[in-house]
């Protein structure tokens, strides 16, 4: 599992859905975060590179 903001997000879900497991992030906020981080919302969490995870951590 990727760990972002102290939360282990599910590996088998799309990253757009996985980000909603973090308190305060809904679907719309997740879309905005992914746009800023330049990450495809349809990517599965398990398929993210370390660079993409790092970028997501910085944006959040």
C-alpha distance matrix in Angstrom:
0.0 3.7 6.3 9.5 12.7 11.6 9.3 5.7 5.9 5.9 5.3 9.0 10.7 12.6 11.5 14.7 13.9 10.3 12.1 14.5 12.3 13.4 16.9 19.6 17.9 19.5 19.8 22.5 20.8 17.6 20.1 21.9 18.9 18.0 21.7 22.0 19.0 20.5 17.3 18.1 17.0 16.9 14.2 11.1 7.8 7.3 10.8 10.6 12.3 11.9 15.1 13.9 11.0 13.8 16.2 14.2 14.0 17.7 18.7 17.2
3.7 0.0 3.8 6.4 10.0 9.8 8.2 5.7 5.7 7.5 7.1 10.8 11.5 12.3 10.2 13.4 13.3 9.7 10.4 13.4 11.8 11.9 15.6 17.8 16.0 18.0 18.4 20.6 18.5 15.4 17.9 19.2 16.0 15.2 18.9 18.8 15.8 17.5 14.8 16.2 15.4 16.0 13.2 11.0 7.2 7.8 10.4 8.9 10.2 9.3 12.0 10.8 7.5 10.1 12.5 10.7 10.3 14.0 15.2 13.9
6.3 3.8 0.0 3.8 6.7 6.1 5.4 4.5 6.2 9.3 10.1 13.8 14.0 14.8 12.2 14.7 14.5 10.7 10.4 13.1 11.0 10.2 13.4 15.9 14.8 17.4 18.5 20.5 18.0 15.5 18.4 19.2 15.8 16.0 19.6 19.0 16.3 18.8 16.5 18.3 17.4 18.6 16.2 14.2 10.5 11.5 14.0 12.0 13.0 11.2 13.4 12.4 8.6 10.1 12.6 10.6 9.0 12.6 14.1 12.2
9.5 6.4 3.8 0.0 3.8 5.4 5.4 6.6 7.2 10.8 12.1 15.4 14.7 14.7 11.5 13.2 13.5 10.2 8.5 11.3 10.0 8.0 11.1 13.0 11.9 14.9 16.2 17.8 14.9 12.8 15.9 16.1 12.7 13.5 16.9 16.0 13.8 16.7 14.9 17.1 16.0 17.9 16.0 14.8 11.3 13.3 15.1 12.6 13.6 11.8 13.0 11.5 7.9 8.8 10.5 7.9 6.0 9.6 10.7 8.5
12.7 10.0 6.7 3.8 0.0 3.8 5.5 8.5 9.7 13.5 15.4 18.5 17.5 17.5 14.3 15.2 15.3 12.3 10.0 11.8 10.4 7.3 9.3 11.1 11.1 14.6 16.7 17.9 14.7 13.5 16.9 16.6 13.4 15.1 18.3 16.9 15.4 18.7 17.5 19.8 18.5 20.8 19.3 18.2 14.8 17.0 18.9 16.3 17.2 15.1 15.9 14.5 11.1 11.1 12.4 9.8 7.1 9.8 10.8 7.8
11.6 9.8 6.1 5.4 3.8 0.0 3.8 6.8 9.3 13.0 15.1 18.4 17.9 18.7 16.0 17.3 16.7 13.3 11.9 13.3 10.8 8.5 10.3 13.1 13.5 16.7 19.0 20.7 17.7 16.4 19.9 20.0 16.9 18.3 21.7 20.5 18.7 21.8 20.2 22.3 20.8 22.6 20.9 19.2 15.7 17.3 19.8 17.6 18.5 16.3 17.8 16.8 13.1 13.4 15.4 13.0 10.2 13.2 14.5 11.5
9.3 8.2 5.4 5.4 5.5 3.8 0.0 3.8 5.9 9.5 12.1 15.1 14.5 15.7 13.4 14.7 13.5 10.1 9.4 10.5 7.6 6.4 8.9 12.1 12.0 14.6 16.6 18.9 16.5 14.6 18.2 19.0 16.1 17.2 20.8 20.3 18.5 21.2 19.0 20.5 18.6 20.1 18.5 16.5 13.2 15.0 17.8 16.1 17.7 16.3 18.0 16.4 12.8 14.2 15.9 13.0 11.2 14.6 15.3 12.2
5.7 5.7 4.5 6.6 8.5 6.8 3.8 0.0 3.8 6.6 8.8 12.0 12.3 14.0 12.2 14.3 13.0 9.2 9.8 11.4 8.4 8.8 11.9 15.0 14.1 16.2 17.5 20.2 18.1 15.7 18.9 20.3 17.4 17.5 21.3 21.3 19.0 21.2 18.5 19.6 17.9 18.6 16.7 14.2 10.8 12.0 15.1 14.1 15.9 14.8 17.2 15.7 12.2 14.2 16.3 13.6 12.5 16.2 17.0 14.4
5.9 5.7 6.2 7.2 9.7 9.3 5.9 3.8 0.0 3.8 6.5 9.2 8.7 10.3 8.6 10.8 9.3 5.6 6.9 8.8 6.5 7.8 11.4 14.0 12.3 13.8 14.5 17.3 15.7 12.9 15.9 17.7 15.1 14.9 18.7 19.2 17.0 18.8 15.9 16.5 14.4 15.1 13.5 10.9 7.9 9.9 12.9 12.1 14.6 14.4 16.5 14.2 11.2 14.0 15.4 12.3 12.2 16.0 16.0 13.7
5.9 7.5 9.3 10.8 13.5 13.0 9.5 6.6 3.8 0.0 3.8 5.8 6.0 8.7 8.5 11.0 9.0 5.9 8.9 10.3 8.3 10.8 14.2 16.7 14.7 15.3 15.3 18.5 17.7 14.5 17.0 19.5 17.2 16.3 20.0 21.2 18.9 20.0 16.6 16.5 14.3 13.9 12.4 9.2 7.0 8.4 11.7 12.1 15.1 15.6 18.0 15.7 13.2 16.5 17.8 14.9 15.4 19.1 19.0 17.0
5.3 7.1 10.1 12.1 15.4 15.1 12.1 8.8 6.5 3.8 0.0 3.8 5.8 8.1 8.4 11.7 10.6 7.9 10.9 13.1 11.7 13.9 17.5 19.7 17.3 17.9 17.3 20.3 19.5 15.9 17.8 20.4 18.0 16.4 20.0 21.2 18.5 19.1 15.5 15.2 13.7 12.7 10.4 6.8 4.8 4.8 8.4 9.5 12.5 13.6 16.2 14.2 12.2 15.7 17.2 14.9 15.9 19.5 19.6 18.3
9.0 10.8 13.8 15.4 18.5 18.4 15.1 12.0 9.2 5.8 3.8 0.0 3.8 6.8 8.8 11.5 10.1 8.7 12.2 13.8 13.0 15.8 19.2 21.1 18.5 18.2 17.1 20.2 20.2 16.6 18.0 21.0 19.3 17.2 20.6 22.4 20.0 20.1 16.3 15.1 13.2 11.4 9.8 6.1 6.3 6.4 9.1 11.2 14.5 16.4 18.8 16.3 15.0 18.7 19.7 17.3 18.8 22.2 21.9 20.7
10.7 11.5 14.0 14.7 17.5 17.9 14.5 12.3 8.7 6.0 5.8 3.8 0.0 3.8 6.2 8.2 6.5 6.0 9.6 10.8 10.8 13.8 16.9 18.4 15.5 14.9 13.4 16.6 16.8 13.4 14.6 17.9 16.5 14.6 17.9 20.0 18.1 18.2 14.5 13.0 10.5 9.0 8.5 5.5 6.3 8.3 10.2 11.5 15.2 17.0 18.8 15.8 14.7 18.4 18.7 15.9 17.7 20.9 20.0 18.7
12.6 12.3 14.8 14.7 17.5 18.7 15.7 14.0 10.3 8.7 8.1 6.8 3.8 0.0 3.8 5.4 5.5 6.1 8.8 10.4 11.7 14.0 17.2 17.9 14.6 13.7 11.6 14.3 14.7 11.0 11.6 14.9 13.8 11.5 14.5 16.9 15.2 14.8 11.2 9.4 6.7 5.4 5.5 4.3 6.0 8.9 9.5 10.2 14.0 16.1 17.2 13.8 13.4 17.0 16.7 14.0 16.5 19.3 17.9 17.1
11.5 10.2 12.2 11.5 14.3 16.0 13.4 12.2 8.6 8.5 8.4 8.8 6.2 3.8 0.0 3.8 5.4 4.8 6.0 8.8 10.2 11.6 14.9 15.6 12.2 12.1 10.5 12.8 12.3 8.5 9.6 12.3 10.6 8.5 12.0 13.8 11.9 12.3 8.8 8.3 5.9 6.7 5.9 5.5 5.1 8.8 9.3 8.6 12.1 13.7 14.4 10.9 10.2 13.6 13.1 10.3 12.8 15.5 14.1 13.4
14.7 13.4 14.7 13.2 15.2 17.3 14.7 14.3 10.8 11.0 11.7 11.5 8.2 5.4 3.8 0.0 3.8 5.6 5.7 7.2 9.9 11.2 13.9 13.8 10.1 9.2 6.9 9.2 9.3 5.7 6.5 9.8 9.1 7.5 10.5 12.8 12.0 12.3 9.5 8.5 5.0 7.0 8.1 8.6 8.9 12.6 12.9 12.0 15.3 16.8 17.0 13.2 12.8 15.8 14.5 11.4 14.0 16.2 14.1 13.2
13.9 13.3 14.5 13.5 15.3 16.7 13.5 13.0 9.3 9.0 10.6 10.1 6.5 5.5 5.4 3.8 0.0 3.8 5.5 5.5 7.5 10.0 12.6 13.1 9.8 8.5 7.0 10.4 10.8 7.7 9.4 12.7 12.0 11.1 14.2 16.3 15.5 16.1 13.1 12.0 8.5 9.2 10.2 9.4 9.4 12.9 14.1 13.9 17.4 18.7 19.5 15.9 14.8 17.9 17.2 13.8 15.7 18.5 16.6 14.9
10.3 9.7 10.7 10.2 12.3 13.3 10.1 9.2 5.6 5.9 7.9 8.7 6.0 6.1 4.8 5.6 3.8 0.0 3.8 5.4 5.7 8.0 11.3 12.7 9.9 10.0 9.6 12.7 12.0 8.8 11.3 13.9 12.2 11.5 15.1 16.5 15.0 16.1 13.1 12.9 10.0 10.7 10.4 8.7 7.3 10.6 12.6 12.0 15.3 16.0 17.3 14.1 12.2 15.4 15.4 12.0 13.3 16.5 15.3 13.4
12.1 10.4 10.4 8.5 10.0 11.9 9.4 9.8 6.9 8.9 10.9 12.2 9.6 8.8 6.0 5.7 5.5 3.8 0.0 3.8 5.3 5.7 9.0 9.7 6.7 7.8 8.1 10.5 8.9 6.0 9.3 11.1 9.1 9.4 13.0 13.8 12.7 14.6 12.2 12.8 10.1 12.1 11.9 11.2 9.4 13.0 14.4 12.8 15.6 15.9 16.5 13.3 11.3 13.8 13.4 9.6 10.8 13.6 12.0 9.8
14.5 13.4 13.1 11.3 11.8 13.3 10.5 11.4 8.8 10.3 13.1 13.8 10.8 10.4 8.8 7.2 5.5 5.4 3.8 0.0 3.8 5.2 7.2 7.7 5.1 5.1 6.4 9.4 8.5 6.7 10.1 12.1 11.1 11.9 15.0 16.1 15.7 17.5 15.3 15.4 12.2 14.0 14.5 13.7 12.4 15.9 17.6 16.4 19.4 19.7 20.3 17.0 15.1 17.4 16.9 13.1 13.9 16.5 14.6 11.9
12.3 11.8 11.0 10.0 10.4 10.8 7.6 8.4 6.5 8.3 11.7 13.0 10.8 11.7 10.2 9.9 7.5 5.7 5.3 3.8 0.0 3.8 6.3 8.7 7.4 8.4 10.1 13.2 11.9 10.2 13.6 15.4 13.8 14.6 18.1 18.8 17.9 19.9 17.5 17.8 14.8 16.1 16.0 14.3 12.3 15.3 17.7 16.7 19.5 19.4 20.7 17.8 15.2 17.5 17.8 14.1 14.1 17.2 16.1 13.0
13.4 11.9 10.2 8.0 7.3 8.5 6.4 8.8 7.8 10.8 13.9 15.8 13.8 14.0 11.6 11.2 10.0 8.0 5.7 5.2 3.8 0.0 3.8 6.3 5.8 8.4 10.9 13.1 10.8 9.7 13.5 14.4 12.3 14.0 17.3 17.3 16.5 19.1 17.3 18.4 15.8 17.8 17.5 16.3 13.8 16.8 19.0 17.2 19.5 18.8 19.6 17.1 14.3 15.8 16.0 12.3 11.7 14.5 13.5 10.0
16.9 15.6 13.4 11.1 9.3 10.3 8.9 11.9 11.4 14.2 17.5 19.2 16.9 17.2 14.9 13.9 12.6 11.3 9.0 7.2 6.3 3.8 0.0 3.8 5.7 8.3 11.7 13.4 11.2 11.4 15.1 15.5 14.1 16.4 19.2 19.1 18.9 21.7 20.2 21.3 18.6 20.8 20.8 19.8 17.5 20.6 22.7 21.0 23.2 22.3 22.9 20.4 17.7 18.8 18.7 15.2 14.2 16.4 15.2 11.5
19.6 17.8 15.9 13.0 11.1 13.1 12.1 15.0 14.0 16.7 19.7 21.1 18.4 17.9 15.6 13.8 13.1 12.7 9.7 7.7 8.7 6.3 3.8 0.0 3.8 6.5 10.1 10.9 8.6 9.9 13.3 13.2 12.4 15.2 17.5 17.3 17.9 20.6 19.7 20.8 18.0 20.7 21.2 20.8 19.0 22.4 24.0 22.0 24.2 23.5 23.5 20.7 18.5 19.4 18.6 15.1 14.6 16.1 14.1 10.7
17.9 16.0 14.8 11.9 11.1 13.5 12.0 14.1 12.3 14.7 17.3 18.5 15.5 14.6 12.2 10.1 9.8 9.9 6.7 5.1 7.4 5.8 5.7 3.8 0.0 3.8 6.9 7.9 5.6 6.2 9.7 10.1 9.4 11.7 14.2 14.5 15.0 17.3 16.2 17.1 14.3 17.0 17.7 17.6 16.0 19.6 20.9 19.0 21.4 21.1 21.1 18.0 16.1 17.5 16.4 12.7 13.1 14.7 12.4 9.4
19.5 18.0 17.4 14.9 14.6 16.7 14.6 16.2 13.8 15.3 17.9 18.2 14.9 13.7 12.1 9.2 8.5 10.0 7.8 5.1 8.4 8.4 8.3 6.5 3.8 0.0 3.8 5.6 5.4 6.0 8.7 10.0 10.5 12.2 14.3 15.5 16.3 18.0 16.6 16.7 13.4 15.8 17.2 17.3 16.5 20.3 21.4 19.9 22.8 23.1 23.0 19.6 18.2 20.0 18.7 15.0 16.1 17.7 15.0 12.6
19.8 18.4 18.5 16.2 16.7 19.0 16.6 17.5 14.5 15.3 17.3 17.1 13.4 11.6 10.5 6.9 7.0 9.6 8.1 6.4 10.1 10.9 11.7 10.1 6.9 3.8 0.0 3.8 5.6 5.1 6.3 8.8 9.9 10.6 12.4 14.4 15.2 16.2 14.6 14.0 10.5 12.8 14.8 15.4 15.4 19.2 19.8 18.6 21.7 22.6 22.4 18.8 18.0 20.2 18.5 15.0 16.9 18.5 15.6 13.9
22.5 20.6 20.5 17.8 17.9 20.7 18.9 20.2 17.3 18.5 20.3 20.2 16.6 14.3 12.8 9.2 10.4 12.7 10.5 9.4 13.2 13.1 13.4 10.9 7.9 5.6 3.8 0.0 3.8 5.4 5.1 6.4 8.7 10.0 10.7 12.6 14.3 15.2 14.6 14.3 11.4 14.3 16.5 17.8 17.8 21.6 21.7 20.2 22.9 23.7 22.9 19.3 18.9 20.6 18.3 15.2 17.2 18.1 14.7 13.5
20.8 18.5 18.0 14.9 14.7 17.7 16.5 18.1 15.7 17.7 19.5 20.2 16.8 14.7 12.3 9.3 10.8 12.0 8.9 8.5 11.9 10.8 11.2 8.6 5.6 5.4 5.6 3.8 0.0 3.8 5.4 5.0 6.2 8.6 9.8 10.6 12.2 14.0 13.6 14.3 11.9 15.2 16.6 17.6 16.9 20.7 21.0 18.9 21.2 21.5 20.6 17.2 16.6 17.8 15.6 12.4 14.0 14.7 11.3 9.9
17.6 15.4 15.5 12.8 13.5 16.4 14.6 15.7 12.9 14.5 15.9 16.6 13.4 11.0 8.5 5.7 7.7 8.8 6.0 6.7 10.2 9.7 11.4 9.9 6.2 6.0 5.1 5.4 3.8 0.0 3.8 5.4 5.1 6.2 8.6 10.0 10.4 11.9 10.7 11.2 8.6 11.8 12.9 13.9 13.2 17.0 17.2 15.3 17.9 18.5 17.8 14.3 13.6 15.4 13.5 10.2 12.3 13.7 10.7 9.4
20.1 17.9 18.4 15.9 16.9 19.9 18.2 18.9 15.9 17.0 17.8 18.0 14.6 11.6 9.6 6.5 9.4 11.3 9.3 10.1 13.6 13.5 15.1 13.3 9.7 8.7 6.3 5.1 5.4 3.8 0.0 3.8 5.5 5.2 6.2 8.7 9.8 10.3 9.5 9.4 7.1 10.6 12.3 14.3 14.4 18.1 17.6 15.8 18.4 19.5 18.4 14.7 15.1 16.9 14.4 11.6 14.5 15.3 12.0 11.9
21.9 19.2 19.2 16.1 16.6 20.0 19.0 20.3 17.7 19.5 20.4 21.0 17.9 14.9 12.3 9.8 12.7 13.9 11.1 12.1 15.4 14.4 15.5 13.2 10.1 10.0 8.8 6.4 5.0 5.4 3.8 0.0 3.8 5.5 5.1 6.3 8.6 9.8 10.3 11.3 10.0 13.8 15.1 17.1 16.8 20.4 19.8 17.4 19.3 19.9 18.3 14.9 15.4 16.3 13.4 11.1 13.6 13.5 9.8 10.2
18.9 16.0 15.8 12.7 13.4 16.9 16.1 17.4 15.1 17.2 18.0 19.3 16.5 13.8 10.6 9.1 12.0 12.2 9.1 11.1 13.8 12.3 14.1 12.4 9.4 10.5 9.9 8.7 6.2 5.1 5.5 3.8 0.0 3.8 5.4 5.2 6.1 8.4 8.7 10.7 9.7 13.5 13.8 15.5 14.4 17.9 17.5 14.7 16.3 16.5 15.0 11.8 11.8 12.6 9.9 7.3 9.8 10.0 6.5 7.0
18.0 15.2 16.0 13.5 15.1 18.3 17.2 17.5 14.9 16.3 16.4 17.2 14.6 11.5 8.5 7.5 11.1 11.5 9.4 11.9 14.6 14.0 16.4 15.2 11.7 12.2 10.6 10.0 8.6 6.2 5.2 5.5 3.8 0.0 3.8 5.5 5.0 5.8 5.1 6.8 6.4 10.2 10.4 12.7 12.2 15.6 14.6 12.0 13.9 14.9 13.4 9.8 10.7 12.3 9.5 7.4 10.9 11.5 8.7 9.8
21.7 18.9 19.6 16.9 18.3 21.7 20.8 21.3 18.7 20.0 20.0 20.6 17.9 14.5 12.0 10.5 14.2 15.1 13.0 15.0 18.1 17.3 19.2 17.5 14.2 14.3 12.4 10.7 9.8 8.6 6.2 5.1 5.4 3.8 0.0 3.8 5.4 5.0 6.4 7.9 8.4 12.0 12.8 15.6 15.7 18.8 17.3 14.8 16.3 17.4 15.3 12.0 13.7 14.6 11.3 10.1 13.5 13.2 10.1 11.9
22.0 18.8 19.0 16.0 16.9 20.5 20.3 21.3 19.2 21.2 21.2 22.4 20.0 16.9 13.8 12.8 16.3 16.5 13.8 16.1 18.8 17.3 19.1 17.3 14.5 15.5 14.4 12.6 10.6 10.0 8.7 6.3 5.2 5.5 3.8 0.0 3.8 5.5 8.0 10.6 11.4 15.1 15.2 17.7 17.0 20.0 18.6 15.6 16.3 16.7 14.1 11.4 12.9 12.9 9.2 8.7 11.6 10.3 7.2 9.9
19.0 15.8 16.3 13.8 15.4 18.7 18.5 19.0 17.0 18.9 18.5 20.0 18.1 15.2 11.9 12.0 15.5 15.0 12.7 15.7 17.9 16.5 18.9 17.9 15.0 16.3 15.2 14.3 12.2 10.4 9.8 8.6 6.1 5.0 5.4 3.8 0.0 3.8 5.5 9.0 10.4 13.7 12.9 15.1 14.2 16.8 15.3 12.1 12.6 12.9 10.4 7.6 9.3 9.5 6.0 6.0 9.3 8.7 6.6 9.4
20.5 17.5 18.8 16.7 18.7 21.8 21.2 21.2 18.8 20.0 19.1 20.1 18.2 14.8 12.3 12.3 16.1 16.1 14.6 17.5 19.9 19.1 21.7 20.6 17.3 18.0 16.2 15.2 14.0 11.9 10.3 9.8 8.4 5.8 5.0 5.5 3.8 0.0 3.8 6.7 9.2 12.0 11.5 14.5 14.4 16.9 14.7 11.9 12.6 13.9 11.3 8.5 11.2 12.0 8.8 9.1 12.7 12.3 10.4 13.1
17.3 14.8 16.5 14.9 17.5 20.2 19.0 18.5 15.9 16.6 15.5 16.3 14.5 11.2 8.8 9.5 13.1 13.1 12.2 15.3 17.5 17.3 20.2 19.7 16.2 16.6 14.6 14.6 13.6 10.7 9.5 10.3 8.7 5.1 6.4 8.0 5.5 3.8 0.0 3.8 6.2 8.7 7.8 10.7 10.8 13.3 11.2 8.8 10.3 12.2 10.5 7.1 9.4 11.4 9.0 8.4 12.2 13.0 11.4 13.1
18.1 16.2 18.3 17.1 19.8 22.3 20.5 19.6 16.5 16.5 15.2 15.1 13.0 9.4 8.3 8.5 12.0 12.9 12.8 15.4 17.8 18.4 21.3 20.8 17.1 16.7 14.0 14.3 14.3 11.2 9.4 11.3 10.7 6.8 7.9 10.6 9.0 6.7 3.8 0.0 3.8 5.5 5.6 9.2 10.6 13.1 10.9 9.7 12.0 14.6 13.6 10.1 12.2 14.8 12.7 11.7 15.4 16.5 14.6 15.9
17.0 15.4 17.4 16.0 18.5 20.8 18.6 17.9 14.4 14.3 13.7 13.2 10.5 6.7 5.9 5.0 8.5 10.0 10.1 12.2 14.8 15.8 18.6 18.0 14.3 13.4 10.5 11.4 11.9 8.6 7.1 10.0 9.7 6.4 8.4 11.4 10.4 9.2 6.2 3.8 0.0 3.8 5.5 8.3 9.7 12.9 11.6 10.8 13.8 16.1 15.6 11.9 12.9 15.8 14.0 11.9 15.3 16.9 14.7 15.1
16.9 16.0 18.6 17.9 20.8 22.6 20.1 18.6 15.1 13.9 12.7 11.4 9.0 5.4 6.7 7.0 9.2 10.7 12.1 14.0 16.1 17.8 20.8 20.7 17.0 15.8 12.8 14.3 15.2 11.8 10.6 13.8 13.5 10.2 12.0 15.1 13.7 12.0 8.7 5.5 3.8 0.0 3.8 6.4 9.2 11.7 10.3 10.8 14.1 17.0 17.1 13.6 14.6 17.9 16.6 14.7 18.0 20.0 18.1 18.4
14.2 13.2 16.2 16.0 19.3 20.9 18.5 16.7 13.5 12.4 10.4 9.8 8.5 5.5 5.9 8.1 10.2 10.4 11.9 14.5 16.0 17.5 20.8 21.2 17.7 17.2 14.8 16.5 16.6 12.9 12.3 15.1 13.8 10.4 12.8 15.2 12.9 11.5 7.8 5.6 5.5 3.8 0.0 3.8 6.4 8.3 6.6 7.1 10.5 13.5 14.0 10.8 11.8 15.3 14.6 13.0 16.2 18.4 17.2 17.6
11.1 11.0 14.2 14.8 18.2 19.2 16.5 14.2 10.9 9.2 6.8 6.1 5.5 4.3 5.5 8.6 9.4 8.7 11.2 13.7 14.3 16.3 19.8 20.8 17.6 17.3 15.4 17.8 17.6 13.9 14.3 17.1 15.5 12.7 15.6 17.7 15.1 14.5 10.7 9.2 8.3 6.4 3.8 0.0 3.8 5.4 5.3 7.0 10.7 13.3 14.8 11.9 11.8 15.6 15.7 13.8 16.3 19.1 18.4 18.2
7.8 7.2 10.5 11.3 14.8 15.7 13.2 10.8 7.9 7.0 4.8 6.3 6.3 6.0 5.1 8.9 9.4 7.3 9.4 12.4 12.3 13.8 17.5 19.0 16.0 16.5 15.4 17.8 16.9 13.2 14.4 16.8 14.4 12.2 15.7 17.0 14.2 14.4 10.8 10.6 9.7 9.2 6.4 3.8 0.0 3.8 5.4 5.5 9.1 10.8 12.7 10.1 9.0 12.8 13.5 11.5 13.3 16.5 16.3 15.7
7.3 7.8 11.5 13.3 17.0 17.3 15.0 12.0 9.9 8.4 4.8 6.4 8.3 8.9 8.8 12.6 12.9 10.6 13.0 15.9 15.3 16.8 20.6 22.4 19.6 20.3 19.2 21.6 20.7 17.0 18.1 20.4 17.9 15.6 18.8 20.0 16.8 16.9 13.3 13.1 12.9 11.7 8.3 5.4 3.8 0.0 3.8 5.7 8.4 10.4 13.0 11.3 10.3 13.9 15.4 14.0 15.5 18.7 19.1 18.7
10.8 10.4 14.0 15.1 18.9 19.8 17.8 15.1 12.9 11.7 8.4 9.1 10.2 9.5 9.3 12.9 14.1 12.6 14.4 17.6 17.7 19.0 22.7 24.0 20.9 21.4 19.8 21.7 21.0 17.2 17.6 19.8 17.5 14.6 17.3 18.6 15.3 14.7 11.2 10.9 11.6 10.3 6.6 5.3 5.4 3.8 0.0 3.8 6.5 9.6 11.5 9.8 10.2 13.6 14.5 13.8 16.0 18.6 18.8 19.2
10.6 8.9 12.0 12.6 16.3 17.6 16.1 14.1 12.1 12.1 9.5 11.2 11.5 10.2 8.6 12.0 13.9 12.0 12.8 16.4 16.7 17.2 21.0 22.0 19.0 19.9 18.6 20.2 18.9 15.3 15.8 17.4 14.7 12.0 14.8 15.6 12.1 11.9 8.8 9.7 10.8 10.8 7.1 7.0 5.5 5.7 3.8 0.0 3.8 6.6 8.1 6.0 6.5 9.9 10.7 10.2 12.5 14.9 15.3 15.9
12.3 10.2 13.0 13.6 17.2 18.5 17.7 15.9 14.6 15.1 12.5 14.5 15.2 14.0 12.1 15.3 17.4 15.3 15.6 19.4 19.5 19.5 23.2 24.2 21.4 22.8 21.7 22.9 21.2 17.9 18.4 19.3 16.3 13.9 16.3 16.3 12.6 12.6 10.3 12.0 13.8 14.1 10.5 10.7 9.1 8.4 6.5 3.8 0.0 3.8 5.3 5.2 6.4 8.7 9.9 10.8 12.6 14.5 15.5 16.7
11.9 9.3 11.2 11.8 15.1 16.3 16.3 14.8 14.4 15.6 13.6 16.4 17.0 16.1 13.7 16.8 18.7 16.0 15.9 19.7 19.4 18.8 22.3 23.5 21.1 23.1 22.6 23.7 21.5 18.5 19.5 19.9 16.5 14.9 17.4 16.7 12.9 13.9 12.2 14.6 16.1 17.0 13.5 13.3 10.8 10.4 9.6 6.6 3.8 0.0 3.8 5.4 5.1 6.1 8.6 9.9 10.5 12.4 14.3 15.4
15.1 12.0 13.4 13.0 15.9 17.8 18.0 17.2 16.5 18.0 16.2 18.8 18.8 17.2 14.4 17.0 19.5 17.3 16.5 20.3 20.7 19.6 22.9 23.5 21.1 23.0 22.4 22.9 20.6 17.8 18.4 18.3 15.0 13.4 15.3 14.1 10.4 11.3 10.5 13.6 15.6 17.1 14.0 14.8 12.7 13.0 11.5 8.1 5.3 3.8 0.0 3.8 5.5 5.1 6.2 8.7 9.9 10.7 12.4 14.3
13.9 10.8 12.4 11.5 14.5 16.8 16.4 15.7 14.2 15.7 14.2 16.3 15.8 13.8 10.9 13.2 15.9 14.1 13.3 17.0 17.8 17.1 20.4 20.7 18.0 19.6 18.8 19.3 17.2 14.3 14.7 14.9 11.8 9.8 12.0 11.4 7.6 8.5 7.1 10.1 11.9 13.6 10.8 11.9 10.1 11.3 9.8 6.0 5.2 5.4 3.8 0.0 3.8 5.4 5.0 6.2 8.6 9.9 10.5 12.3
11.0 7.5 8.6 7.9 11.1 13.1 12.8 12.2 11.2 13.2 12.2 15.0 14.7 13.4 10.2 12.8 14.8 12.2 11.3 15.1 15.2 14.3 17.7 18.5 16.1 18.2 18.0 18.9 16.6 13.6 15.1 15.4 11.8 10.7 13.7 12.9 9.3 11.2 9.4 12.2 12.9 14.6 11.8 11.8 9.0 10.3 10.2 6.5 6.4 5.1 5.5 3.8 0.0 3.8 5.4 5.1 6.2 8.7 10.0 10.6
13.8 10.1 10.1 8.8 11.1 13.4 14.2 14.2 14.0 16.5 15.7 18.7 18.4 17.0 13.6 15.8 17.9 15.4 13.8 17.4 17.5 15.8 18.8 19.4 17.5 20.0 20.2 20.6 17.8 15.4 16.9 16.3 12.6 12.3 14.6 12.9 9.5 12.0 11.4 14.8 15.8 17.9 15.3 15.6 12.8 13.9 13.6 9.9 8.7 6.1 5.1 5.4 3.8 0.0 3.8 5.4 5.1 6.3 8.8 10.0
16.2 12.5 12.6 10.5 12.4 15.4 15.9 16.3 15.4 17.8 17.2 19.7 18.7 16.7 13.1 14.5 17.2 15.4 13.4 16.9 17.8 16.0 18.7 18.6 16.4 18.7 18.5 18.3 15.6 13.5 14.4 13.4 9.9 9.5 11.3 9.2 6.0 8.8 9.0 12.7 14.0 16.6 14.6 15.7 13.5 15.4 14.5 10.7 9.9 8.6 6.2 5.0 5.4 3.8 0.0 3.8 5.4 5.1 6.3 8.7
14.2 10.7 10.6 7.9 9.8 13.0 13.0 13.6 12.3 14.9 14.9 17.3 15.9 14.0 10.3 11.4 13.8 12.0 9.6 13.1 14.1 12.3 15.2 15.1 12.7 15.0 15.0 15.2 12.4 10.2 11.6 11.1 7.3 7.4 10.1 8.7 6.0 9.1 8.4 11.7 11.9 14.7 13.0 13.8 11.5 14.0 13.8 10.2 10.8 9.9 8.7 6.2 5.1 5.4 3.8 0.0 3.8 5.4 5.1 6.1
14.0 10.3 9.0 6.0 7.1 10.2 11.2 12.5 12.2 15.4 15.9 18.8 17.7 16.5 12.8 14.0 15.7 13.3 10.8 13.9 14.1 11.7 14.2 14.6 13.1 16.1 16.9 17.2 14.0 12.3 14.5 13.6 9.8 10.9 13.5 11.6 9.3 12.7 12.2 15.4 15.3 18.0 16.2 16.3 13.3 15.5 16.0 12.5 12.6 10.5 9.9 8.6 6.2 5.1 5.4 3.8 0.0 3.8 5.6 5.3
17.7 14.0 12.6 9.6 9.8 13.2 14.6 16.2 16.0 19.1 19.5 22.2 20.9 19.3 15.5 16.2 18.5 16.5 13.6 16.5 17.2 14.5 16.4 16.1 14.7 17.7 18.5 18.1 14.7 13.7 15.3 13.5 10.0 11.5 13.2 10.3 8.7 12.3 13.0 16.5 16.9 20.0 18.4 19.1 16.5 18.7 18.6 14.9 14.5 12.4 10.7 9.9 8.7 6.3 5.1 5.4 3.8 0.0 3.8 5.5
18.7 15.2 14.1 10.7 10.8 14.5 15.3 17.0 16.0 19.0 19.6 21.9 20.0 17.9 14.1 14.1 16.6 15.3 12.0 14.6 16.1 13.5 15.2 14.1 12.4 15.0 15.6 14.7 11.3 10.7 12.0 9.8 6.5 8.7 10.1 7.2 6.6 10.4 11.4 14.6 14.7 18.1 17.2 18.4 16.3 19.1 18.8 15.3 15.5 14.3 12.4 10.5 10.0 8.8 6.3 5.1 5.6 3.8 0.0 3.8
17.2 13.9 12.2 8.5 7.8 11.5 12.2 14.4 13.7 17.0 18.3 20.7 18.7 17.1 13.4 13.2 14.9 13.4 9.8 11.9 13.0 10.0 11.5 10.7 9.4 12.6 13.9 13.5 9.9 9.4 11.9 10.2 7.0 9.8 11.9 9.9 9.4 13.1 13.1 15.9 15.1 18.4 17.6 18.2 15.7 18.7 19.2 15.9 16.7 15.4 14.3 12.3 10.6 10.0 8.7 6.1 5.3 5.5 3.8 0.0
